Amino acid sequence: MAKIKGAIVVDTERCKGCSLCVVACPLNVISLKKEVNAKGYNYAYPMLEDTCNGCSSCAIVCPDGCISVFKVKCD
């Protein structure tokens, strides 16, 4: 049986760096980049991509809908 893990994609130009996703992630996968986007905000990114379980907590709390969560099959 294939193992399934999660993966997130952040729309970095829409992200305003509110940190709600960082707090909501139970596995501490998300962090804020030190770099800024075009609007001058530090944006969220998946720091520990292999740890994500696809729970969608980050996407649920994101006020701007910047995070997409996917389930990925692993070998």
A tleap script that builds the chain and sets N, CA, C and O, in Angstrom:
source leaprc.protein.ff14SB
mol = sequence {
  NMET ALA LYS ILE LYS GLY ALA ILE VAL VAL
  ASP THR GLU ARG CYS LYS GLY CYS SER LEU
  CYS VAL VAL ALA CYS PRO LEU ASN VAL ILE
  SER LEU LYS LYS GLU VAL ASN ALA LYS GLY
  TYR ASN TYR ALA TYR PRO MET LEU GLU ASP
  THR CYS ASN GLY CYS SER SER CYS ALA ILE
  VAL CYS PRO ASP GLY CYS ILE SER VAL PHE
  LYS VAL LYS CYS CASP
}
set mol.1.N position { 0.838 -1.172 0.000 }
set mol.1.CA position { 0.000 0.000 0.000 }
set mol.1.C position { 0.889 1.242 0.000 }
set mol.1.O position { 1.887 1.304 0.718 }
set mol.2.N position { 0.516 2.225 -0.809 }
set mol.2.CA position { 1.314 3.444 -0.923 }
set mol.2.C position { 1.142 4.314 0.321 }
set mol.2.O position { 0.051 4.424 0.879 }
set mol.3.N position { 2.219 4.909 0.726 }
set mol.3.CA position { 2.183 5.829 1.850 }
set mol.3.C position { 1.817 7.214 1.315 }
set mol.3.O position { 2.233 7.591 0.219 }
set mol.4.N position { 1.049 7.960 2.081 }
set mol.4.CA position { 0.639 9.293 1.651 }
set mol.4.C position { 1.189 10.334 2.616 }
set mol.4.O position { 1.116 10.178 3.835 }
set mol.5.N position { 1.738 11.394 2.047 }
set mol.5.CA position { 2.208 12.507 2.868 }
set mol.5.C position { 1.582 13.789 2.336 }
set mol.5.O position { 0.960 13.784 1.274 }
set mol.6.N position { 1.741 14.858 3.049 }
set mol.6.CA position { 1.167 16.132 2.648 }
set mol.6.C position { 2.193 17.026 1.987 }
set mol.6.O position { 3.400 16.839 2.144 }
set mol.7.N position { 1.698 17.998 1.249 }
set mol.7.CA position { 2.550 19.008 0.625 }
set mol.7.C position { 1.756 20.310 0.577 }
set mol.7.O position { 0.559 20.305 0.288 }
set mol.8.N position { 2.423 21.413 0.861 }
set mol.8.CA position { 1.743 22.702 0.777 }
set mol.8.C position { 2.427 23.601 -0.239 }
set mol.8.O position { 3.633 23.514 -0.470 }
set mol.9.N position { 1.623 24.463 -0.835 }
set mol.9.CA position { 2.124 25.474 -1.761 }
set mol.9.C position { 1.596 26.811 -1.264 }
set mol.9.O position { 0.396 26.973 -1.041 }
set mol.10.N position { 2.501 27.765 -1.094 }
set mol.10.CA position { 2.130 29.087 -0.591 }
set mol.10.C position { 2.242 30.097 -1.725 }
set mol.10.O position { 3.266 30.162 -2.405 }
set mol.11.N position { 1.191 30.884 -1.928 }
set mol.11.CA position { 1.237 31.988 -2.885 }
set mol.11.C position { 1.994 33.120 -2.189 }
set mol.11.O position { 1.403 33.918 -1.461 }
set mol.12.N position { 3.285 33.178 -2.417 }
set mol.12.CA position { 4.153 34.087 -1.661 }
set mol.12.C position { 3.848 35.560 -1.911 }
set mol.12.O position { 4.098 36.390 -1.037 }
set mol.13.N position { 3.323 35.901 -3.064 }
set mol.13.CA position { 3.022 37.303 -3.347 }
set mol.13.C position { 1.734 37.766 -2.662 }
set mol.13.O position { 1.560 38.964 -2.438 }
set mol.14.N position { 0.842 36.856 -2.330 }
set mol.14.CA position { -0.390 37.223 -1.621 }
set mol.14.C position { -0.228 37.148 -0.111 }
set mol.14.O position { -0.995 37.768 0.624 }
set mol.15.N position { 0.758 36.399 0.359 }
set mol.15.CA position { 0.967 36.204 1.791 }
set mol.15.C position { 1.394 37.506 2.458 }
set mol.15.O position { 2.274 38.210 1.961 }
set mol.16.N position { 0.759 37.821 3.597 }
set mol.16.CA position { 1.109 39.045 4.318 }
set mol.16.C position { 1.866 38.773 5.618 }
set mol.16.O position { 2.067 39.679 6.426 }
set mol.17.N position { 2.281 37.525 5.813 }
set mol.17.CA position { 3.120 37.193 6.961 }
set mol.17.C position { 2.445 37.324 8.303 }
set mol.17.O position { 3.080 37.755 9.265 }
set mol.18.N position { 1.173 36.966 8.402 }
set mol.18.CA position { 0.440 37.121 9.657 }
set mol.18.C position { 0.830 36.063 10.701 }
set mol.18.O position { 0.536 36.238 11.884 }
set mol.19.N position { 1.481 34.980 10.287 }
set mol.19.CA position { 1.966 33.891 11.155 }
set mol.19.C position { 0.877 32.982 11.715 }
set mol.19.O position { 1.172 32.122 12.545 }
set mol.20.N position { -0.361 33.146 11.290 }
set mol.20.CA position { -1.419 32.266 11.787 }
set mol.20.C position { -1.159 30.817 11.387 }
set mol.20.O position { -1.433 29.903 12.164 }
set mol.21.N position { -0.636 30.600 10.186 }
set mol.21.CA position { -0.341 29.242 9.726 }
set mol.21.C position { 0.808 28.623 10.517 }
set mol.21.O position { 0.813 27.421 10.782 }
set mol.22.N position { 1.771 29.443 10.887 }
set mol.22.CA position { 2.918 28.958 11.661 }
set mol.22.C position { 2.440 28.431 13.015 }
set mol.22.O position { 2.887 27.377 13.468 }
set mol.23.N position { 1.546 29.157 13.645 }
set mol.23.CA position { 1.003 28.774 14.946 }
set mol.23.C position { 0.082 27.557 14.819 }
set mol.23.O position { 0.073 26.688 15.691 }
set mol.24.N position { -0.693 27.497 13.729 }
set mol.24.CA position { -1.678 26.425 13.551 }
set mol.24.C position { -1.069 25.080 13.194 }
set mol.24.O position { -1.695 24.050 13.446 }
set mol.25.N position { 0.120 25.048 12.620 }
set mol.25.CA position { 0.727 23.800 12.172 }
set mol.25.C position { 1.167 22.941 13.363 }
set mol.25.O position { 2.040 23.347 14.130 }
set mol.26.N position { 0.561 21.747 13.520 }
set mol.26.CA position { 0.914 20.903 14.664 }
set mol.26.C position { 2.301 20.274 14.562 }
set mol.26.O position { 2.846 19.822 15.568 }
set mol.27.N position { 2.878 20.239 13.359 }
set mol.27.CA position { 4.182 19.606 13.164 }
set mol.27.C position { 5.307 20.609 12.921 }
set mol.27.O position { 6.426 20.219 12.588 }
set mol.28.N position { 5.018 21.887 13.085 }
set mol.28.CA position { 6.015 22.956 12.898 }
set mol.28.C position { 6.681 22.912 11.525 }
set mol.28.O position { 7.895 23.079 11.405 }
set mol.29.N position { 5.882 22.689 10.506 }
set mol.29.CA position { 6.391 22.601 9.135 }
set mol.29.C position { 6.625 23.989 8.541 }
set mol.29.O position { 7.547 24.175 7.747 }
set mol.30.N position { 5.803 24.957 8.917 }
set mol.30.CA position { 5.818 26.279 8.282 }
set mol.30.C position { 6.591 27.293 9.115 }
set mol.30.O position { 6.555 27.285 10.346 }
set mol.31.N position { 7.289 28.164 8.395 }
set mol.31.CA position { 8.027 29.256 9.017 }
set mol.31.C position { 7.903 30.479 8.115 }
set mol.31.O position { 7.396 30.385 6.997 }
set mol.32.N position { 8.365 31.620 8.601 }
set mol.32.CA position { 8.384 32.818 7.772 }
set mol.32.C position { 9.789 33.039 7.232 }
set mol.32.O position { 10.774 32.912 7.959 }
set mol.33.N position { 9.868 33.372 5.951 }
set mol.33.CA position { 11.156 33.665 5.313 }
set mol.33.C position { 11.690 34.995 5.818 }
set mol.33.O position { 10.916 35.877 6.192 }
set mol.34.N position { 12.993 35.141 5.829 }
set mol.34.CA position { 13.603 36.419 6.171 }
set mol.34.C position { 13.477 37.396 5.004 }
set mol.34.O position { 13.442 38.611 5.203 }
set mol.35.N position { 13.407 36.847 3.767 }
set mol.35.CA position { 13.218 37.688 2.588 }
set mol.35.C position { 11.783 38.204 2.570 }
set mol.35.O position { 10.912 37.646 3.237 }
set mol.36.N position { 11.539 39.256 1.816 }
set mol.36.CA position { 10.202 39.825 1.713 }
set mol.36.C position { 9.679 39.702 0.283 }
set mol.36.O position { 10.453 39.600 -0.669 }
set mol.37.N position { 8.352 39.713 0.150 }
set mol.37.CA position { 7.746 39.666 -1.174 }
set mol.37.C position { 7.658 41.085 -1.739 }
set mol.37.O position { 8.195 42.022 -1.149 }
set mol.38.N position { 6.986 41.244 -2.873 }
set mol.38.CA position { 6.903 42.549 -3.541 }
set mol.38.C position { 6.194 43.605 -2.688 }
set mol.38.O position { 6.425 44.802 -2.859 }
set mol.39.N position { 5.334 43.162 -1.773 }
set mol.39.CA position { 4.604 44.100 -0.913 }
set mol.39.C position { 5.359 44.415 0.377 }
set mol.39.O position { 4.903 45.230 1.179 }
set mol.40.N position { 6.508 43.776 0.579 }
set mol.40.CA position { 7.329 44.052 1.754 }
set mol.40.C position { 7.052 43.186 2.962 }
set mol.40.O position { 7.499 43.500 4.066 }
set mol.41.N position { 6.311 42.085 2.768 }
set mol.41.CA position { 5.994 41.184 3.878 }
set mol.41.C position { 6.907 39.958 3.881 }
set mol.41.O position { 7.258 39.433 2.825 }
set mol.42.N position { 7.286 39.512 5.075 }
set mol.42.CA position { 7.932 38.212 5.209 }
set mol.42.C position { 6.842 37.184 4.952 }
set mol.42.O position { 5.771 37.260 5.554 }
set mol.43.N position { 7.089 36.241 4.083 }
set mol.43.CA position { 6.044 35.296 3.692 }
set mol.43.C position { 6.305 33.904 4.245 }
set mol.43.O position { 7.434 33.547 4.579 }
set mol.44.N position { 5.226 33.125 4.333 }
set mol.44.CA position { 5.303 31.757 4.853 }
set mol.44.C position { 5.901 30.827 3.804 }
set mol.44.O position { 5.757 31.051 2.602 }
set mol.45.N position { 6.571 29.783 4.275 }
set mol.45.CA position { 7.105 28.747 3.386 }
set mol.45.C position { 7.211 27.440 4.165 }
set mol.45.O position { 7.335 27.446 5.390 }
set mol.46.N position { 7.161 26.310 3.438 }
set mol.46.CA position { 7.284 25.009 4.123 }
set mol.46.C position { 8.740 24.705 4.458 }
set mol.46.O position { 9.499 24.273 3.591 }
set mol.47.N position { 9.127 24.926 5.692 }
set mol.47.CA position { 10.503 24.736 6.140 }
set mol.47.C position { 10.873 23.245 6.196 }
set mol.47.O position { 11.986 22.866 5.830 }
set mol.48.N position { 9.944 22.410 6.653 }
set mol.48.CA position { 10.181 20.972 6.787 }
set mol.48.C position { 9.187 20.218 5.900 }
set mol.48.O position { 8.277 19.565 6.410 }
set mol.49.N position { 9.354 20.302 4.592 }
set mol.49.CA position { 8.392 19.731 3.646 }
set mol.49.C position { 8.118 18.243 3.868 }
set mol.49.O position { 6.974 17.806 3.748 }
set mol.50.N position { 9.131 17.475 4.184 }
set mol.50.CA position { 8.963 16.024 4.342 }
set mol.50.C position { 8.166 15.646 5.592 }
set mol.50.O position { 7.727 14.503 5.726 }
set mol.51.N position { 7.980 16.590 6.495 }
set mol.51.CA position { 7.268 16.325 7.734 }
set mol.51.C position { 5.759 16.537 7.608 }
set mol.51.O position { 4.995 16.012 8.418 }
set mol.52.N position { 5.329 17.287 6.621 }
set mol.52.CA position { 3.913 17.639 6.455 }
set mol.52.C position { 3.042 16.392 6.297 }
set mol.52.O position { 3.366 15.489 5.524 }
set mol.53.N position { 1.923 16.354 7.046 }
set mol.53.CA position { 1.003 15.223 6.941 }
set mol.53.C position { -0.286 15.590 6.200 }
set mol.53.O position { -1.184 14.757 6.074 }
set mol.54.N position { -0.381 16.828 5.709 }
set mol.54.CA position { -1.531 17.249 4.931 }
set mol.54.C position { -2.785 17.505 5.730 }
set mol.54.O position { -3.886 17.336 5.208 }
set mol.55.N position { -2.655 17.906 6.983 }
set mol.55.CA position { -3.816 18.095 7.864 }
set mol.55.C position { -4.673 19.306 7.474 }
set mol.55.O position { -5.837 19.386 7.869 }
set mol.56.N position { -4.124 20.229 6.720 }
set mol.56.CA position { -4.814 21.441 6.230 }
set mol.56.C position { -5.083 22.499 7.287 }
set mol.56.O position { -5.818 23.448 7.016 }
set mol.57.N position { -4.523 22.374 8.469 }
set mol.57.CA position { -4.732 23.388 9.508 }
set mol.57.C position { -4.247 24.760 9.037 }
set mol.57.O position { -4.878 25.778 9.324 }
set mol.58.N position { -3.149 24.783 8.330 }
set mol.58.CA position { -2.587 26.046 7.850 }
set mol.58.C position { -3.520 26.729 6.853 }
set mol.58.O position { -3.743 27.937 6.930 }
set mol.59.N position { -4.057 25.958 5.925 }
set mol.59.CA position { -4.944 26.510 4.897 }
set mol.59.C position { -6.257 27.000 5.510 }
set mol.59.O position { -6.824 27.993 5.055 }
set mol.60.N position { -6.734 26.309 6.532 }
set mol.60.CA position { -7.996 26.682 7.170 }
set mol.60.C position { -7.882 28.044 7.862 }
set mol.60.O position { -8.807 28.853 7.791 }
set mol.61.N position { -6.762 28.298 8.525 }
set mol.61.CA position { -6.623 29.554 9.275 }
set mol.61.C position { -6.114 30.722 8.437 }
set mol.61.O position { -6.160 31.863 8.896 }
set mol.62.N position { -5.635 30.472 7.232 }
set mol.62.CA position { -5.094 31.548 6.394 }
set mol.62.C position { -6.215 32.501 5.973 }
set mol.62.O position { -7.124 32.091 5.251 }
set mol.63.N position { -6.171 33.756 6.409 }
set mol.63.CA position { -7.255 34.698 6.105 }
set mol.63.C position { -7.315 35.108 4.631 }
set mol.63.O position { -8.354 35.572 4.162 }
set mol.64.N position { -6.231 34.945 3.910 }
set mol.64.CA position { -6.193 35.353 2.508 }
set mol.64.C position { -6.216 34.179 1.536 }
set mol.64.O position { -6.139 34.382 0.324 }
set mol.65.N position { -6.322 32.965 2.046 }
set mol.65.CA position { -6.391 31.792 1.177 }
set mol.65.C position { -5.133 31.587 0.349 }
set mol.65.O position { -5.211 31.204 -0.818 }
set mol.66.N position { -3.985 31.840 0.942 }
set mol.66.CA position { -2.703 31.760 0.232 }
set mol.66.C position { -2.106 30.362 0.201 }
set mol.66.O position { -1.137 30.125 -0.520 }
set mol.67.N position { -2.664 29.434 0.966 }
set mol.67.CA position { -2.056 28.113 1.106 }
set mol.67.C position { -2.939 27.040 0.492 }
set mol.67.O position { -4.131 26.949 0.788 }
set mol.68.N position { -2.332 26.229 -0.372 }
set mol.68.CA position { -3.000 25.061 -0.946 }
set mol.68.C position { -2.337 23.827 -0.379 }
set mol.68.O position { -1.111 23.763 -0.282 }
set mol.69.N position { -3.144 22.841 -0.001 }
set mol.69.CA position { -2.625 21.611 0.592 }
set mol.69.C position { -2.946 20.443 -0.331 }
set mol.69.O position { -4.063 20.326 -0.836 }
set mol.70.N position { -1.967 19.591 -0.544 }
set mol.70.CA position { -2.110 18.433 -1.421 }
set mol.70.C position { -1.712 17.174 -0.690 }
set mol.70.O position { -0.898 17.216 0.233 }
set mol.71.N position { -2.275 16.062 -1.092 }
set mol.71.CA position { -1.856 14.734 -0.617 }
set mol.71.C position { -1.003 14.126 -1.721 }
set mol.71.O position { -1.403 14.124 -2.885 }
set mol.72.N position { 0.167 13.612 -1.366 }
set mol.72.CA position { 1.114 13.064 -2.332 }
set mol.72.C position { 1.417 11.613 -2.003 }
set mol.72.O position { 1.701 11.285 -0.851 }
set mol.73.N position { 1.360 10.746 -2.995 }
set mol.73.CA position { 1.714 9.330 -2.778 }
set mol.73.C position { 3.219 9.192 -2.750 }
set mol.73.O position { 3.931 9.789 -3.557 }
set mol.74.N position { 3.693 8.394 -1.805 }
set mol.74.CA position { 5.116 8.087 -1.692 }
set mol.74.C position { 5.324 6.624 -2.036 }
set mol.74.O position { 4.421 5.804 -1.874 }
set mol.75.N position { 6.502 6.306 -2.505 }
set mol.75.CA position { 6.819 4.900 -2.825 }
set mol.75.C position { 7.217 4.146 -1.597 }
set mol.75.O position { 7.517 2.954 -1.675 }
savepdb mol mol.pdb
quit
